[in-house]
Amino acid sequence: MGKKQELREKRKRQQRINRLAPIGLITLGAILVASLFIWSQYKPVGAVVIPTPNARPQADFNNMGDPNAPVKIVEYADFQCPFCARFHDQTEELIVRNYVEAGKVYFTYRSFGNWVSDGAGGRNSESEDSAAAAYCAGDQGKFWEYHDILYANQNGENIGDYSIRRLKAFADQLGLDATEFASCLDSNKYADAVKQDNLDGIADSKAAPNYDPNGNYGTPTFFVNGTLISGAQSYETFQQAIDAALATATP
């Protein structure tokens, strides 16, 4: 083989390598993406904390208590919000025991859309996904049980506590019909309702008689017969507001 022919063969080999290299890189990238997707679908969801059941008298979807009670409390919250968890852990049970069970308070929980996920930055939907999942559990009569398991497994914001697979694992732990729950969650049945929660929470805040436009409102926000209470306030704060509402309520 002459020198020129040898050089031509060498160039041909290099050209073949140059053509195959991008294909190899694309193939490798596709394999990597597929592997990550498969891993995300089958990796362990992690331990699930099962909370002690809480009594919810006359529970009806996301409501509890006597609908004819003289005082109505509406909570707007986010399952990723640490202050919402604090209210749940420290105050809610006292309100239920002392006012809801006595027929004096009708209590409603609503989400605040994707509030915490949006505030934490990035493209994450754990706030609205967990809210929708709780409503899906409500379709099977276990809104409050699911509400409690969400708070029991809150560890941070946008860190995967409420990935879709974990939300389904929570449903399994509560004995929900897995097919029905997955259908509800995957179909985004409650996506619009969760977004409406956010809009209504903002509107209700602005309509409250004690609304302060310079105040810092977010989650949790409560309305006691329309009067706004912002944040995870002490039980005594709620007690005063409820008693004041009871004193002026129409018999």
C-alpha positions as CSV (number, residue, x, y, z in Angstrom):
1,M,0.0,0.0,0.0
2,G,1.4,3.4,-1.0
3,K,1.7,6.3,1.2
4,K,-1.1,8.2,-0.4
5,Q,-3.5,5.2,-0.2
6,E,-2.6,4.7,3.4
7,L,-3.5,8.4,4.1
8,R,-6.8,8.0,2.3
9,E,-7.7,4.9,4.3
10,K,-6.8,6.7,7.5
11,R,-9.0,9.7,6.6
12,K,-11.9,7.3,5.8
13,R,-11.5,5.6,9.2
14,Q,-11.5,9.0,11.0
15,Q,-14.6,10.1,9.0
16,R,-16.4,6.9,10.1
17,I,-15.4,7.5,13.7
18,N,-16.6,11.2,13.4
19,R,-20.0,10.0,12.1
20,L,-20.5,7.4,14.7
21,A,-19.4,9.5,17.7
22,P,-22.6,11.7,17.8
23,I,-24.8,8.6,17.4
24,G,-23.0,7.0,20.3
25,L,-23.4,10.1,22.5
26,I,-27.1,10.3,21.6
27,T,-27.6,6.6,22.4
28,L,-25.7,6.9,25.7
29,G,-27.8,10.0,26.6
30,A,-31.1,8.1,25.8
31,I,-30.0,5.2,27.9
32,L,-29.2,7.5,30.8
33,V,-32.5,9.3,30.6
34,A,-34.4,6.0,30.4
35,S,-32.4,4.7,33.3
36,L,-33.2,7.7,35.4
37,F,-36.9,7.5,34.5
38,I,-37.1,3.8,35.4
39,W,-35.2,4.4,38.7
40,S,-37.7,7.2,39.6
41,Q,-40.6,4.8,39.0
42,Y,-39.2,1.9,41.0
43,K,-36.9,3.4,43.7
44,P,-38.1,2.9,47.3
45,V,-40.5,5.6,48.4
46,G,-39.0,5.6,51.9
47,A,-40.5,5.0,55.3
48,V,-44.0,6.3,55.8
49,V,-45.0,7.6,59.3
50,I,-48.5,6.5,60.4
51,P,-50.0,9.1,62.8
52,T,-52.3,8.4,65.7
53,P,-55.9,8.8,64.5
54,N,-57.6,12.1,65.5
55,A,-61.3,12.3,66.2
56,R,-63.2,14.4,63.6
57,P,-66.8,14.7,64.7
58,Q,-69.4,14.7,61.8
59,A,-66.6,14.6,59.2
60,D,-67.8,15.4,55.7
61,F,-65.1,15.5,53.1
62,N,-62.9,18.5,54.1
63,N,-65.4,19.7,56.8
64,M,-66.1,18.6,60.3
65,G,-68.7,19.5,62.9
66,D,-72.3,20.6,62.8
67,P,-73.1,22.6,59.6
68,N,-75.5,24.7,61.7
69,A,-73.0,25.7,64.3
70,P,-73.0,29.4,65.1
71,V,-69.3,29.8,64.3
72,K,-67.7,28.9,61.0
73,I,-63.9,28.5,60.8
74,V,-62.2,28.2,57.4
75,E,-58.5,27.4,57.3
76,Y,-56.4,28.0,54.2
77,A,-53.2,26.0,54.5
78,D,-50.4,24.1,52.7
79,F,-49.3,20.6,53.7
80,Q,-45.7,21.7,53.1
81,C,-46.0,24.7,55.4
82,P,-44.2,24.1,58.8
83,F,-46.5,26.7,60.5
84,C,-49.5,24.8,59.2
85,A,-48.0,21.6,60.7
86,R,-47.5,23.5,64.0
87,F,-51.2,24.5,64.1
88,H,-52.2,20.9,63.3
89,D,-49.9,19.5,66.0
90,Q,-50.6,22.0,68.8
91,T,-53.9,23.8,68.4
92,E,-56.4,22.0,66.1
93,E,-57.2,19.2,68.4
94,L,-58.0,21.6,71.2
95,I,-60.4,23.5,69.0
96,V,-62.0,20.2,67.9
97,R,-62.3,19.0,71.5
98,N,-63.7,22.2,73.0
99,Y,-65.7,23.7,70.2
100,V,-66.4,21.3,67.3
101,E,-67.5,18.4,69.4
102,A,-69.7,20.8,71.4
103,G,-71.5,21.8,68.2
104,K,-70.2,25.4,68.5
105,V,-67.8,25.4,65.5
106,Y,-68.0,24.1,62.0
107,F,-64.5,23.7,60.6
108,T,-63.4,23.6,57.0
109,Y,-59.9,23.0,55.6
110,R,-58.9,24.4,52.2
111,S,-55.6,24.4,50.5
112,F,-53.7,27.5,49.3
113,G,-52.9,26.2,45.9
114,N,-49.2,25.8,45.1
115,W,-48.2,28.5,47.6
116,V,-45.1,26.9,49.3
117,S,-43.8,25.2,46.2
118,D,-44.0,28.4,44.2
119,G,-42.4,30.4,47.1
120,A,-39.5,28.0,47.4
121,G,-38.6,28.4,43.8
122,G,-38.0,26.0,41.0
123,R,-40.6,24.0,39.1
124,N,-42.3,21.9,41.8
125,S,-45.9,21.1,42.5
126,E,-45.8,19.2,45.8
127,S,-48.1,21.7,47.5
128,E,-50.9,21.4,44.9
129,D,-50.3,17.7,44.4
130,S,-50.7,16.9,48.1
131,A,-53.8,19.1,48.3
132,A,-55.3,17.3,45.3
133,A,-54.4,13.9,46.9
134,A,-56.2,14.9,50.1
135,Y,-59.3,15.7,48.1
136,C,-59.0,12.4,46.3
137,A,-58.9,10.7,49.6
138,G,-62.0,12.6,50.5
139,D,-63.8,10.9,47.7
140,Q,-63.3,7.7,49.7
141,G,-64.3,9.3,53.0
142,K,-60.8,9.7,54.3
143,F,-59.9,13.3,53.8
144,W,-58.9,13.9,57.4
145,E,-57.0,10.7,57.7
146,Y,-55.0,11.7,54.6
147,H,-54.6,15.2,56.0
148,D,-53.0,13.8,59.1
149,I,-50.7,11.4,57.3
150,L,-49.4,14.3,55.1
151,Y,-48.5,16.4,58.1
152,A,-46.9,13.3,59.8
153,N,-44.6,12.9,56.8
154,Q,-43.6,16.6,56.3
155,N,-39.9,17.0,56.5
156,G,-39.1,20.1,54.3
157,E,-40.2,22.0,51.2
158,N,-39.9,20.6,47.7
159,I,-37.7,17.7,48.8
160,G,-39.9,14.8,47.6
161,D,-42.0,14.2,50.7
162,Y,-45.0,14.5,48.5
163,S,-43.9,13.0,45.2
164,I,-46.7,11.3,43.3
165,R,-45.4,7.8,44.3
166,R,-45.3,8.7,48.0
167,L,-48.8,10.2,47.8
168,K,-50.0,6.9,46.4
169,A,-48.1,5.1,49.1
170,F,-49.9,7.1,51.8
171,A,-53.2,6.0,50.2
172,D,-52.1,2.4,50.4
173,Q,-51.2,2.8,54.1
174,L,-54.7,4.1,54.8
175,G,-56.4,1.3,53.0
176,L,-57.8,3.3,50.2
177,D,-58.8,1.8,46.9
178,A,-55.5,2.2,45.0
179,T,-57.0,2.1,41.5
180,E,-59.7,4.7,42.3
181,F,-57.2,7.0,44.1
182,A,-54.6,6.8,41.3
183,S,-57.3,7.5,38.7
184,C,-58.4,10.6,40.7
185,L,-54.8,11.9,41.2
186,D,-53.5,11.1,37.7
187,S,-56.5,12.6,36.0
188,N,-56.0,16.0,37.8
189,K,-59.6,15.8,39.0
190,Y,-59.0,18.4,41.7
191,A,-56.4,20.6,40.0
192,D,-58.9,23.4,39.3
193,A,-60.3,23.2,42.8
194,V,-56.9,23.6,44.3
195,K,-56.1,26.6,42.1
196,Q,-59.5,28.1,43.1
197,D,-58.6,27.6,46.8
198,N,-55.7,29.9,46.3
199,L,-57.8,32.6,44.6
200,D,-60.6,32.3,47.3
201,G,-58.0,32.5,50.1
202,I,-56.6,35.8,48.7
203,A,-60.1,37.2,48.1
204,D,-61.3,36.2,51.6
205,S,-58.3,37.9,53.1
206,K,-59.0,41.1,51.3
207,A,-62.7,41.0,52.3
208,A,-62.0,40.4,56.0
209,P,-63.1,43.4,58.2
210,N,-59.6,43.4,59.9
211,Y,-57.6,43.0,56.7
212,D,-54.4,45.0,56.7
213,P,-53.0,45.6,53.2
214,N,-49.6,46.0,54.6
215,G,-49.8,42.7,56.5
216,N,-47.9,39.6,55.5
217,Y,-50.5,36.9,54.7
218,G,-49.9,33.4,53.5
219,T,-50.2,30.0,55.2
220,P,-51.9,29.2,57.4
221,T,-54.7,31.8,57.3
222,F,-58.0,31.4,59.2
223,F,-61.4,33.1,59.2
224,V,-63.5,32.9,62.3
225,N,-66.9,34.1,61.1
226,G,-65.0,36.2,58.5
227,T,-62.5,37.7,61.0
228,L,-59.0,37.0,59.8
229,I,-56.3,35.2,61.9
230,S,-52.9,35.0,60.3
231,G,-50.3,32.4,61.1
232,A,-50.1,29.5,63.6
233,Q,-51.4,31.5,66.6
234,S,-51.8,30.1,70.1
235,Y,-54.9,28.2,71.1
236,E,-55.7,31.2,73.4
237,T,-55.9,33.5,70.4
238,F,-58.4,31.2,68.7
239,Q,-60.3,30.8,71.9
240,Q,-60.7,34.6,72.2
241,A,-61.8,34.9,68.6
242,I,-64.3,32.0,68.8
243,D,-65.8,33.2,72.1
244,A,-66.2,36.7,70.7
245,A,-68.0,35.2,67.6
246,L,-70.2,33.1,69.8
247,A,-71.2,36.1,71.9
248,T,-72.4,38.0,68.8
249,A,-73.8,35.0,66.9
250,T,-77.5,35.0,66.2
251,P,-79.2,32.3,68.3
